[in-house]
Amino acid sequence: MNDFLNDNIFDVPCDILVIPISTAGTISNSFRNGLEELNISTNLWEYKDYELGDVKILPQKSENKYIAFACTVDEYDSAYYAIRLIGKRLAEKLTELKDIREIASPRLGT
């Protein structure tokens, strides 16, 4: 089922959170604050090299949630192909994780 909510993704019950990240490994302050509340260390994701369309799922759950970083932005631009690639790669990775039923994600590429 597809539900579109106007809510903070950190407040939504889910199995995995998708966090948009730039090619330089930066995220917005609101996502940084949410990750800090989940005790996600910045050294797991910050300032690593990413390419548009990359998806990285952290191996450890935090509060029973997986955290996925999806590279949506190169400097200040995004691209339609990157968003489609994220969807494809996320689907491939989620088939390996048996217990994923609910995904919380902001609108990517906006």
Biopython code that builds the backbone (N, CA, C, O; Angstrom):
import numpy as np
from Bio.PDB.StructureBuilder import StructureBuilder

atoms = [
    (1, "MET", "N", (0.847, -1.170, 0.000)),
    (1, "MET", "CA", (0.000, 0.000, 0.000)),
    (1, "MET", "C", (0.892, 1.232, 0.000)),
    (1, "MET", "O", (1.943, 1.248, 0.642)),
    (2, "ASN", "N", (0.479, 2.238, -0.706)),
    (2, "ASN", "CA", (1.202, 3.506, -0.737)),
    (2, "ASN", "C", (0.451, 4.522, 0.105)),
    (2, "ASN", "O", (-0.697, 4.855, -0.190)),
    (3, "ASP", "N", (1.085, 5.004, 1.129)),
    (3, "ASP", "CA", (0.526, 6.077, 1.943)),
    (3, "ASP", "C", (1.463, 7.263, 1.845)),
    (3, "ASP", "O", (2.672, 7.128, 2.034)),
    (4, "PHE", "N", (0.907, 8.414, 1.552)),
    (4, "PHE", "CA", (1.702, 9.629, 1.503)),
    (4, "PHE", "C", (1.303, 10.480, 2.692)),
    (4, "PHE", "O", (0.161, 10.928, 2.797)),
    (5, "LEU", "N", (2.248, 10.696, 3.581)),
    (5, "LEU", "CA", (1.990, 11.432, 4.807)),
    (5, "LEU", "C", (2.785, 12.718, 4.817)),
    (5, "LEU", "O", (3.902, 12.777, 4.303)),
    (6, "ASN", "N", (2.216, 13.727, 5.394)),
    (6, "ASN", "CA", (2.941, 14.973, 5.606)),
    (6, "ASN", "C", (3.382, 14.969, 7.063)),
    (6, "ASN", "O", (2.737, 15.562, 7.928)),
    (7, "ASP", "N", (4.493, 14.286, 7.314)),
    (7, "ASP", "CA", (4.945, 14.076, 8.680)),
    (7, "ASP", "C", (6.463, 13.962, 8.692)),
    (7, "ASP", "O", (7.091, 13.828, 7.642)),
    (8, "ASN", "N", (7.031, 14.013, 9.849)),
    (8, "ASN", "CA", (8.457, 13.801, 10.036)),
    (8, "ASN", "C", (8.720, 12.305, 9.884)),
    (8, "ASN", "O", (8.114, 11.508, 10.600)),
    (9, "ILE", "N", (9.611, 11.899, 8.969)),
    (9, "ILE", "CA", (9.814, 10.465, 8.746)),
    (9, "ILE", "C", (10.364, 9.763, 9.982)),
    (9, "ILE", "O", (10.231, 8.545, 10.106)),
    (10, "PHE", "N", (10.970, 10.499, 10.886)),
    (10, "PHE", "CA", (11.488, 9.886, 12.102)),
    (10, "PHE", "C", (10.369, 9.542, 13.080)),
    (10, "PHE", "O", (10.583, 8.777, 14.021)),
    (11, "ASP", "N", (9.177, 10.100, 12.866)),
    (11, "ASP", "CA", (8.035, 9.828, 13.738)),
    (11, "ASP", "C", (7.100, 8.768, 13.170)),
    (11, "ASP", "O", (6.121, 8.404, 13.821)),
    (12, "VAL", "N", (7.377, 8.274, 11.987)),
    (12, "VAL", "CA", (6.501, 7.320, 11.313)),
    (12, "VAL", "C", (6.952, 5.898, 11.645)),
    (12, "VAL", "O", (8.140, 5.590, 11.540)),
    (13, "PRO", "N", (6.019, 5.028, 12.044)),
    (13, "PRO", "CA", (6.420, 3.636, 12.276)),
    (13, "PRO", "C", (6.831, 2.987, 10.953)),
    (13, "PRO", "O", (6.074, 3.010, 9.983)),
    (14, "CYS", "N", (8.023, 2.414, 10.922)),
    (14, "CYS", "CA", (8.528, 1.821, 9.684)),
    (14, "CYS", "C", (9.652, 0.850, 10.008)),
    (14, "CYS", "O", (10.110, 0.761, 11.148)),
    (15, "ASP", "N", (10.090, 0.123, 8.982)),
    (15, "ASP", "CA", (11.206, -0.808, 9.126)),
    (15, "ASP", "C", (12.509, -0.218, 8.610)),
    (15, "ASP", "O", (13.592, -0.631, 9.024)),
    (16, "ILE", "N", (12.402, 0.749, 7.707)),
    (16, "ILE", "CA", (13.603, 1.378, 7.147)),
    (16, "ILE", "C", (13.325, 2.847, 6.859)),
    (16, "ILE", "O", (12.257, 3.205, 6.363)),
    (17, "LEU", "N", (14.298, 3.690, 7.177)),
    (17, "LEU", "CA", (14.240, 5.122, 6.876)),
    (17, "LEU", "C", (15.184, 5.404, 5.718)),
    (17, "LEU", "O", (16.329, 4.954, 5.730)),
    (18, "VAL", "N", (14.720, 6.140, 4.726)),
    (18, "VAL", "CA", (15.564, 6.541, 3.602)),
    (18, "VAL", "C", (15.953, 7.999, 3.806)),
    (18, "VAL", "O", (15.097, 8.879, 3.889)),
    (19, "ILE", "N", (17.258, 8.238, 3.885)),
    (19, "ILE", "CA", (17.788, 9.573, 4.144)),
    (19, "ILE", "C", (18.492, 10.075, 2.888)),
    (19, "ILE", "O", (19.433, 9.432, 2.422)),
    (20, "PRO", "N", (18.061, 11.216, 2.322)),
    (20, "PRO", "CA", (18.762, 11.763, 1.157)),
    (20, "PRO", "C", (20.137, 12.299, 1.555)),
    (20, "PRO", "O", (20.291, 12.943, 2.592)),
    (21, "ILE", "N", (21.121, 12.022, 0.718)),
    (21, "ILE", "CA", (22.493, 12.448, 0.978)),
    (21, "ILE", "C", (23.093, 12.968, -0.321)),
    (21, "ILE", "O", (22.675, 12.567, -1.407)),
    (22, "SER", "N", (24.068, 13.855, -0.209)),
    (22, "SER", "CA", (24.714, 14.420, -1.398)),
    (22, "SER", "C", (25.917, 13.573, -1.801)),
    (22, "SER", "O", (26.339, 12.684, -1.063)),
    (23, "THR", "N", (26.457, 13.859, -2.972)),
    (23, "THR", "CA", (27.661, 13.156, -3.428)),
    (23, "THR", "C", (28.851, 13.436, -2.515)),
    (23, "THR", "O", (29.798, 12.651, -2.467)),
    (24, "ALA", "N", (28.803, 14.550, -1.792)),
    (24, "ALA", "CA", (29.874, 14.893, -0.847)),
    (24, "ALA", "C", (29.644, 14.282, 0.533)),
    (24, "ALA", "O", (30.470, 14.450, 1.430)),
    (25, "GLY", "N", (28.523, 13.569, 0.710)),
    (25, "GLY", "CA", (28.242, 12.938, 1.996)),
    (25, "GLY", "C", (27.636, 13.867, 3.015)),
    (25, "GLY", "O", (27.827, 13.677, 4.216)),
    (26, "THR", "N", (26.901, 14.879, 2.558)),
    (26, "THR", "CA", (26.255, 15.810, 3.481)),
    (26, "THR", "C", (24.747, 15.596, 3.450)),
    (26, "THR", "O", (24.187, 15.160, 2.444)),
    (27, "ILE", "N", (24.101, 15.911, 4.570)),
    (27, "ILE", "CA", (22.650, 15.833, 4.657)),
    (27, "ILE", "C", (22.137, 17.124, 5.279)),
    (27, "ILE", "O", (22.908, 17.905, 5.837)),
    (28, "SER", "N", (20.829, 17.340, 5.178)),
    (28, "SER", "CA", (20.248, 18.553, 5.745)),
    (28, "SER", "C", (20.257, 18.468, 7.270)),
    (28, "SER", "O", (20.356, 17.385, 7.846)),
    (29, "ASN", "N", (20.152, 19.618, 7.900)),
    (29, "ASN", "CA", (20.173, 19.680, 9.363)),
    (29, "ASN", "C", (19.026, 18.904, 9.995)),
    (29, "ASN", "O", (19.208, 18.285, 11.043)),
    (30, "SER", "N", (17.850, 18.925, 9.376)),
    (30, "SER", "CA", (16.717, 18.202, 9.964)),
    (30, "SER", "C", (16.980, 16.700, 9.984)),
    (30, "SER", "O", (16.634, 16.025, 10.954)),
    (31, "PHE", "N", (17.588, 16.171, 8.925)),
    (31, "PHE", "CA", (17.924, 14.744, 8.917)),
    (31, "PHE", "C", (19.068, 14.455, 9.886)),
    (31, "PHE", "O", (19.076, 13.416, 10.548)),
    (32, "ARG", "N", (20.019, 15.357, 9.970)),
    (32, "ARG", "CA", (21.129, 15.187, 10.923)),
    (32, "ARG", "C", (20.580, 15.103, 12.349)),
    (32, "ARG", "O", (20.988, 14.238, 13.124)),
    (33, "ASN", "N", (19.659, 15.998, 12.691)),
    (33, "ASN", "CA", (19.077, 15.992, 14.032)),
    (33, "ASN", "C", (18.328, 14.691, 14.312)),
    (33, "ASN", "O", (18.431, 14.129, 15.402)),
    (34, "GLY", "N", (17.576, 14.219, 13.323)),
    (34, "GLY", "CA", (16.849, 12.961, 13.497)),
    (34, "GLY", "C", (17.778, 11.783, 13.698)),
    (34, "GLY", "O", (17.507, 10.905, 14.518)),
    (35, "LEU", "N", (18.878, 11.757, 12.952)),
    (35, "LEU", "CA", (19.851, 10.671, 13.107)),
    (35, "LEU", "C", (20.548, 10.743, 14.459)),
    (35, "LEU", "O", (20.844, 9.716, 15.069)),
    (36, "GLU", "N", (20.808, 11.960, 14.921)),
    (36, "GLU", "CA", (21.424, 12.114, 16.241)),
    (36, "GLU", "C", (20.504, 11.572, 17.330)),
    (36, "GLU", "O", (20.971, 10.965, 18.295)),
    (37, "GLU", "N", (19.189, 11.790, 17.178)),
    (37, "GLU", "CA", (18.235, 11.264, 18.159)),
    (37, "GLU", "C", (18.211, 9.740, 18.155)),
    (37, "GLU", "O", (17.897, 9.123, 19.173)),
    (38, "LEU", "N", (18.541, 9.128, 17.018)),
    (38, "LEU", "CA", (18.622, 7.667, 16.927)),
    (38, "LEU", "C", (20.013, 7.146, 17.290)),
    (38, "LEU", "O", (20.281, 5.948, 17.194)),
    (39, "ASN", "N", (20.890, 8.055, 17.705)),
    (39, "ASN", "CA", (22.276, 7.707, 18.066)),
    (39, "ASN", "C", (23.052, 7.092, 16.907)),
    (39, "ASN", "O", (23.833, 6.160, 17.101)),
    (40, "ILE", "N", (22.836, 7.616, 15.699)),
    (40, "ILE", "CA", (23.585, 7.182, 14.524)),
    (40, "ILE", "C", (24.827, 8.055, 14.427)),
    (40, "ILE", "O", (24.723, 9.270, 14.253)),
    (41, "SER", "N", (25.977, 7.456, 14.535)),
    (41, "SER", "CA", (27.241, 8.183, 14.502)),
    (41, "SER", "C", (27.491, 8.769, 13.113)),
    (41, "SER", "O", (27.291, 8.097, 12.101)),
    (42, "THR", "N", (27.924, 10.019, 13.076)),
    (42, "THR", "CA", (28.167, 10.668, 11.784)),
    (42, "THR", "C", (29.300, 10.019, 11.010)),
    (42, "THR", "O", (29.339, 10.128, 9.784)),
    (43, "ASN", "N", (30.223, 9.349, 11.684)),
    (43, "ASN", "CA", (31.337, 8.746, 10.946)),
    (43, "ASN", "C", (30.894, 7.563, 10.090)),
    (43, "ASN", "O", (31.674, 7.068, 9.277)),
    (44, "LEU", "N", (29.665, 7.105, 10.259)),
    (44, "LEU", "CA", (29.143, 6.020, 9.426)),
    (44, "LEU", "C", (28.746, 6.496, 8.034)),
    (44, "LEU", "O", (28.647, 5.686, 7.113)),
    (45, "TRP", "N", (28.518, 7.789, 7.868)),
    (45, "TRP", "CA", (28.020, 8.280, 6.584)),
    (45, "TRP", "C", (28.628, 9.597, 6.142)),
    (45, "TRP", "O", (28.679, 9.865, 4.942)),
    (46, "GLU", "N", (29.081, 10.411, 7.045)),
    (46, "GLU", "CA", (29.454, 11.783, 6.722)),
    (46, "GLU", "C", (30.733, 11.864, 5.894)),
    (46, "GLU", "O", (31.730, 11.202, 6.183)),
    (47, "TYR", "N", (30.671, 12.686, 4.870)),
    (47, "TYR", "CA", (31.815, 13.029, 4.015)),
    (47, "TYR", "C", (32.477, 11.817, 3.363)),
    (47, "TYR", "O", (33.691, 11.795, 3.159)),
    (48, "LYS", "N", (31.682, 10.828, 3.044)),
    (48, "LYS", "CA", (32.148, 9.702, 2.239)),
    (48, "LYS", "C", (31.825, 10.042, 0.788)),
    (48, "LYS", "O", (30.994, 10.911, 0.524)),
    (49, "ASP", "N", (32.468, 9.372, -0.139)),
    (49, "ASP", "CA", (32.188, 9.614, -1.555)),
    (49, "ASP", "C", (30.973, 8.811, -1.999)),
    (49, "ASP", "O", (30.913, 7.597, -1.804)),
    (50, "TYR", "N", (30.020, 9.492, -2.589)),
    (50, "TYR", "CA", (28.818, 8.868, -3.128)),
    (50, "TYR", "C", (28.673, 9.309, -4.578)),
    (50, "TYR", "O", (29.212, 10.340, -4.982)),
    (51, "GLU", "N", (27.942, 8.521, -5.350)),
    (51, "GLU", "CA", (27.565, 8.908, -6.709)),
    (51, "GLU", "C", (26.048, 8.984, -6.761)),
    (51, "GLU", "O", (25.358, 8.276, -6.028)),
    (52, "LEU", "N", (25.531, 9.845, -7.631)),
    (52, "LEU", "CA", (24.082, 9.931, -7.781)),
    (52, "LEU", "C", (23.512, 8.536, -8.002)),
    (52, "LEU", "O", (24.010, 7.777, -8.833)),
    (53, "GLY", "N", (22.477, 8.208, -7.261)),
    (53, "GLY", "CA", (21.834, 6.907, -7.385)),
    (53, "GLY", "C", (22.330, 5.863, -6.405)),
    (53, "GLY", "O", (21.732, 4.792, -6.294)),
    (54, "ASP", "N", (23.415, 6.151, -5.687)),
    (54, "ASP", "CA", (23.926, 5.190, -4.701)),
    (54, "ASP", "C", (22.931, 4.999, -3.561)),
    (54, "ASP", "O", (22.234, 5.933, -3.165)),
    (55, "VAL", "N", (22.877, 3.780, -3.044)),
    (55, "VAL", "CA", (22.086, 3.462, -1.858)),
    (55, "VAL", "C", (22.978, 2.669, -0.915)),
    (55, "VAL", "O", (23.546, 1.646, -1.297)),
    (56, "LYS", "N", (23.097, 3.148, 0.319)),
    (56, "LYS", "CA", (23.883, 2.446, 1.333)),
    (56, "LYS", "C", (22.986, 2.210, 2.541)),
    (56, "LYS", "O", (22.445, 3.153, 3.119)),
    (57, "ILE", "N", (22.835, 0.947, 2.915)),
    (57, "ILE", "CA", (22.039, 0.600, 4.091)),
    (57, "ILE", "C", (22.998, 0.251, 5.218)),
    (57, "ILE", "O", (23.862, -0.614, 5.068)),
    (58, "LEU", "N", (22.839, 0.930, 6.346)),
    (58, "LEU", "CA", (23.698, 0.632, 7.491)),
    (58, "LEU", "C", (23.417, -0.788, 7.974)),
    (58, "LEU", "O", (22.263, -1.215, 8.008)),
    (59, "PRO", "N", (24.465, -1.520, 8.347)),
    (59, "PRO", "CA", (24.287, -2.928, 8.718)),
    (59, "PRO", "C", (23.575, -3.137, 10.054)),
    (59, "PRO", "O", (23.004, -4.203, 10.281)),
    (60, "GLN", "N", (23.599, -2.154, 10.927)),
    (60, "GLN", "CA", (22.965, -2.286, 12.236)),
    (60, "GLN", "C", (21.656, -1.514, 12.274)),
    (60, "GLN", "O", (21.555, -0.420, 11.719)),
    (61, "LYS", "N", (20.658, -2.085, 12.930)),
    (61, "LYS", "CA", (19.398, -1.383, 13.128)),
    (61, "LYS", "C", (19.549, -0.385, 14.270)),
    (61, "LYS", "O", (20.364, -0.576, 15.173)),
    (62, "SER", "N", (18.763, 0.667, 14.219)),
    (62, "SER", "CA", (18.684, 1.626, 15.310)),
    (62, "SER", "C", (17.216, 1.754, 15.686)),
    (62, "SER", "O", (16.392, 2.141, 14.858)),
    (63, "GLU", "N", (16.890, 1.433, 16.924)),
    (63, "GLU", "CA", (15.498, 1.430, 17.387)),
    (63, "GLU", "C", (14.617, 0.602, 16.450)),
    (63, "GLU", "O", (13.529, 1.032, 16.068)),
    (64, "ASN", "N", (15.093, -0.577, 16.089)),
    (64, "ASN", "CA", (14.389, -1.518, 15.211)),
    (64, "ASN", "C", (14.162, -0.993, 13.806)),
    (64, "ASN", "O", (13.257, -1.461, 13.114)),
    (65, "LYS", "N", (14.958, -0.037, 13.373)),
    (65, "LYS", "CA", (14.835, 0.502, 12.021)),
    (65, "LYS", "C", (16.183, 0.410, 11.328)),
    (65, "LYS", "O", (17.224, 0.687, 11.923)),
    (66, "TYR", "N", (16.148, 0.017, 10.061)),
    (66, "TYR", "CA", (17.337, 0.145, 9.229)),
    (66, "TYR", "C", (17.412, 1.591, 8.748)),
    (66, "TYR", "O", (16.391, 2.269, 8.636)),
    (67, "ILE", "N", (18.608, 2.051, 8.469)),
    (67, "ILE", "CA", (18.822, 3.386, 7.919)),
    (67, "ILE", "C", (19.472, 3.221, 6.552)),
    (67, "ILE", "O", (20.512, 2.575, 6.424)),
    (68, "ALA", "N", (18.851, 3.812, 5.531)),
    (68, "ALA", "CA", (19.407, 3.783, 4.176)),
    (68, "ALA", "C", (19.731, 5.209, 3.755)),
    (68, "ALA", "O", (18.928, 6.123, 3.946)),
    (69, "PHE", "N", (20.909, 5.387, 3.183)),
    (69, "PHE", "CA", (21.290, 6.676, 2.619)),
    (69, "PHE", "C", (21.170, 6.570, 1.108)),
    (69, "PHE", "O", (21.732, 5.663, 0.494)),
    (70, "ALA", "N", (20.437, 7.501, 0.514)),
    (70, "ALA", "CA", (20.214, 7.508, -0.930)),
    (70, "ALA", "C", (20.791, 8.797, -1.499)),
    (70, "ALA", "O", (20.381, 9.892, -1.114)),
    (71, "CYS", "N", (21.740, 8.664, -2.411)),
    (71, "CYS", "CA", (22.413, 9.841, -2.965)),
    (71, "CYS", "C", (21.541, 10.474, -4.049)),
    (71, "CYS", "O", (21.406, 9.952, -5.156)),
    (72, "THR", "N", (20.957, 11.612, -3.691)),
    (72, "THR", "CA", (20.002, 12.288, -4.565)),
    (72, "THR", "C", (20.509, 13.608, -5.123)),
    (72, "THR", "O", (19.917, 14.150, -6.056)),
    (73, "VAL", "N", (21.596, 14.135, -4.567)),
    (73, "VAL", "CA", (22.013, 15.492, -4.910)),
    (73, "VAL", "C", (23.503, 15.540, -5.244)),
    (73, "VAL", "O", (24.338, 14.997, -4.522)),
    (74, "ASP", "N", (23.810, 16.202, -6.354)),
    (74, "ASP", "CA", (25.190, 16.494, -6.737)),
    (74, "ASP", "C", (25.312, 18.006, -6.726)),
    (74, "ASP", "O", (24.779, 18.686, -7.604)),
    (75, "GLU", "N", (26.016, 18.534, -5.729)),
    (75, "GLU", "CA", (26.050, 19.965, -5.430)),
    (75, "GLU", "C", (24.617, 20.414, -5.167)),
    (75, "GLU", "O", (24.053, 20.058, -4.132)),
    (76, "TYR", "N", (24.009, 21.183, -6.066)),
    (76, "TYR", "CA", (22.637, 21.631, -5.834)),
    (76, "TYR", "C", (21.661, 21.032, -6.832)),
    (76, "TYR", "O", (20.508, 21.459, -6.893)),
    (77, "ASP", "N", (22.092, 20.062, -7.607)),
    (77, "ASP", "CA", (21.251, 19.483, -8.649)),
    (77, "ASP", "C", (20.934, 18.027, -8.351)),
    (77, "ASP", "O", (21.674, 17.328, -7.659)),
    (78, "SER", "N", (19.812, 17.601, -8.897)),
    (78, "SER", "CA", (19.428, 16.205, -8.851)),
    (78, "SER", "C", (19.086, 15.797, -10.274)),
    (78, "SER", "O", (19.082, 16.635, -11.175)),
    (79, "ALA", "N", (18.805, 14.540, -10.481)),
    (79, "ALA", "CA", (18.481, 14.072, -11.824)),
    (79, "ALA", "C", (17.437, 12.969, -11.732)),
    (79, "ALA", "O", (17.456, 12.139, -10.823)),
    (80, "TYR", "N", (16.534, 12.984, -12.691)),
    (80, "TYR", "CA", (15.466, 11.994, -12.727)),
    (80, "TYR", "C", (16.031, 10.581, -12.757)),
    (80, "TYR", "O", (15.531, 9.702, -12.056)),
    (81, "TYR", "N", (17.073, 10.350, -13.567)),
    (81, "TYR", "CA", (17.639, 9.003, -13.668)),
    (81, "TYR", "C", (18.162, 8.526, -12.316)),
    (81, "TYR", "O", (18.088, 7.336, -12.010)),
    (82, "ALA", "N", (18.690, 9.440, -11.506)),
    (82, "ALA", "CA", (19.233, 9.057, -10.201)),
    (82, "ALA", "C", (18.119, 8.600, -9.263)),
    (82, "ALA", "O", (18.300, 7.650, -8.501)),
    (83, "ILE", "N", (16.982, 9.262, -9.313)),
    (83, "ILE", "CA", (15.858, 8.890, -8.453)),
    (83, "ILE", "C", (15.331, 7.518, -8.864)),
    (83, "ILE", "O", (15.022, 6.690, -8.007)),
    (84, "ARG", "N", (15.227, 7.275, -10.163)),
    (84, "ARG", "CA", (14.797, 5.949, -10.648)),
    (84, "ARG", "C", (15.802, 4.875, -10.238)),
    (84, "ARG", "O", (15.414, 3.780, -9.832)),
    (85, "LEU", "N", (17.079, 5.188, -10.342)),
    (85, "LEU", "CA", (18.120, 4.238, -9.971)),
    (85, "LEU", "C", (18.066, 3.925, -8.475)),
    (85, "LEU", "O", (18.275, 2.781, -8.071)),
    (86, "ILE", "N", (17.791, 4.924, -7.668)),
    (86, "ILE", "CA", (17.644, 4.709, -6.223)),
    (86, "ILE", "C", (16.504, 3.732, -5.960)),
    (86, "ILE", "O", (16.653, 2.811, -5.157)),
    (87, "GLY", "N", (15.381, 3.920, -6.620)),
    (87, "GLY", "CA", (14.253, 3.007, -6.451)),
    (87, "GLY", "C", (14.618, 1.578, -6.808)),
    (87, "GLY", "O", (14.277, 0.640, -6.088)),
    (88, "LYS", "N", (15.314, 1.419, -7.923)),
    (88, "LYS", "CA", (15.730, 0.084, -8.374)),
    (88, "LYS", "C", (16.710, -0.541, -7.386)),
    (88, "LYS", "O", (16.549, -1.695, -6.990)),
    (89, "ARG", "N", (17.717, 0.218, -6.993)),
    (89, "ARG", "CA", (18.729, -0.312, -6.069)),
    (89, "ARG", "C", (18.151, -0.597, -4.687)),
    (89, "ARG", "O", (18.514, -1.584, -4.047)),
    (90, "LEU", "N", (17.259, 0.263, -4.237)),
    (90, "LEU", "CA", (16.635, 0.042, -2.938)),
    (90, "LEU", "C", (15.804, -1.241, -2.968)),
    (90, "LEU", "O", (15.853, -2.035, -2.029)),
    (91, "ALA", "N", (15.048, -1.443, -4.035)),
    (91, "ALA", "CA", (14.246, -2.668, -4.165)),
    (91, "ALA", "C", (15.139, -3.904, -4.155)),
    (91, "ALA", "O", (14.810, -4.899, -3.510)),
    (92, "GLU", "N", (16.255, -3.851, -4.860)),
    (92, "GLU", "CA", (17.182, -4.991, -4.891)),
    (92, "GLU", "C", (17.739, -5.291, -3.505)),
    (92, "GLU", "O", (17.812, -6.450, -3.096)),
    (93, "LYS", "N", (18.130, -4.246, -2.787)),
    (93, "LYS", "CA", (18.720, -4.444, -1.464)),
    (93, "LYS", "C", (17.682, -4.918, -0.448)),
    (93, "LYS", "O", (17.998, -5.702, 0.447)),
    (94, "LEU", "N", (16.449, -4.444, -0.587)),
    (94, "LEU", "CA", (15.418, -4.811, 0.380)),
    (94, "LEU", "C", (14.983, -6.260, 0.231)),
    (94, "LEU", "O", (14.496, -6.855, 1.193)),
    (95, "THR", "N", (15.148, -6.841, -0.955)),
    (95, "THR", "CA", (14.804, -8.259, -1.106)),
    (95, "THR", "C", (15.743, -9.135, -0.282)),
    (95, "THR", "O", (15.373, -10.245, 0.102)),
    (96, "GLU", "N", (16.945, -8.653, -0.007)),
    (96, "GLU", "CA", (17.899, -9.395, 0.823)),
    (96, "GLU", "C", (17.538, -9.320, 2.306)),
    (96, "GLU", "O", (17.888, -10.212, 3.079)),
    (97, "LEU", "N", (16.845, -8.261, 2.699)),
    (97, "LEU", "CA", (16.418, -8.096, 4.092)),
    (97, "LEU", "C", (15.001, -8.648, 4.199)),
    (97, "LEU", "O", (14.082, -8.126, 3.568)),
    (98, "LYS", "N", (14.827, -9.671, 4.973)),
    (98, "LYS", "CA", (13.565, -10.418, 4.978)),
    (98, "LYS", "C", (12.401, -9.707, 5.662)),
    (98, "LYS", "O", (11.247, -9.966, 5.320)),
    (99, "ASP", "N", (12.665, -8.837, 6.602)),
    (99, "ASP", "CA", (11.590, -8.317, 7.446)),
    (99, "ASP", "C", (11.178, -6.875, 7.146)),
    (99, "ASP", "O", (10.639, -6.201, 8.024)),
    (100, "ILE", "N", (11.413, -6.398, 5.952)),
    (100, "ILE", "CA", (11.048, -5.019, 5.603)),
    (100, "ILE", "C", (9.624, -4.990, 5.046)),
    (100, "ILE", "O", (9.338, -5.615, 4.025)),
    (101, "ARG", "N", (8.731, -4.258, 5.727)),
    (101, "ARG", "CA", (7.355, -4.124, 5.267)),
    (101, "ARG", "C", (6.979, -2.662, 5.031)),
    (101, "ARG", "O", (6.200, -2.352, 4.130)),
    (102, "GLU", "N", (7.532, -1.776, 5.840)),
    (102, "GLU", "CA", (7.186, -0.353, 5.758)),
    (102, "GLU", "C", (8.447, 0.474, 5.532)),
    (102, "GLU", "O", (9.448, 0.306, 6.228)),
    (103, "ILE", "N", (8.382, 1.371, 4.545)),
    (103, "ILE", "CA", (9.500, 2.252, 4.205)),
    (103, "ILE", "C", (9.064, 3.691, 4.449)),
    (103, "ILE", "O", (7.983, 4.096, 4.022)),
    (104, "ALA", "N", (9.899, 4.457, 5.130)),
    (104, "ALA", "CA", (9.642, 5.890, 5.310)),
    (104, "ALA", "C", (10.690, 6.655, 4.512)),
    (104, "ALA", "O", (11.892, 6.489, 4.717)),
    (105, "SER", "N", (10.216, 7.488, 3.608)),
    (105, "SER", "CA", (11.117, 8.253, 2.749)),
    (105, "SER", "C", (10.503, 9.613, 2.449)),
    (105, "SER", "O", (9.294, 9.725, 2.248)),
    (106, "PRO", "N", (11.335, 10.636, 2.419)),
    (106, "PRO", "CA", (10.833, 11.923, 1.923)),
    (106, "PRO", "C", (10.719, 11.844, 0.403)),
    (106, "PRO", "O", (11.167, 10.875, -0.210)),
    (107, "ARG", "N", (10.124, 12.854, -0.193)),
    (107, "ARG", "CA", (10.130, 12.921, -1.661)),
    (107, "ARG", "C", (11.563, 13.181, -2.086)),
    (107, "ARG", "O", (12.158, 14.196, -1.722)),
    (108, "LEU", "N", (12.102, 12.269, -2.848)),
    (108, "LEU", "CA", (13.503, 12.383, -3.255)),
    (108, "LEU", "C", (13.635, 13.248, -4.500)),
    (108, "LEU", "O", (12.791, 13.207, -5.395)),
    (109, "GLY", "N", (14.706, 14.030, -4.542)),
    (109, "GLY", "CA", (14.992, 14.843, -5.717)),
    (109, "GLY", "C", (14.248, 16.151, -5.783)),
    (109, "GLY", "O", (14.201, 16.786, -6.837)),
    (110, "THR", "N", (13.655, 16.574, -4.657)),
    (110, "THR", "CA", (12.903, 17.829, -4.679)),
    (110, "THR", "C", (13.746, 18.960, -4.138)),
    (110, "THR", "O", (13.285, 20.099, -4.077)),
]
sb = StructureBuilder()
sb.init_structure("model")
sb.init_model(0)
sb.init_chain("A")
sb.init_seg("    ")
for serial, (resi, resn, name, xyz) in enumerate(atoms, 1):
    if name == "N":
        sb.init_residue(resn, " ", resi, " ")
    sb.init_atom(name, np.array(xyz, "f"), 0.0, 1.0, " ", f" {name:<3s}", serial, name[0])
structure = sb.get_structure()
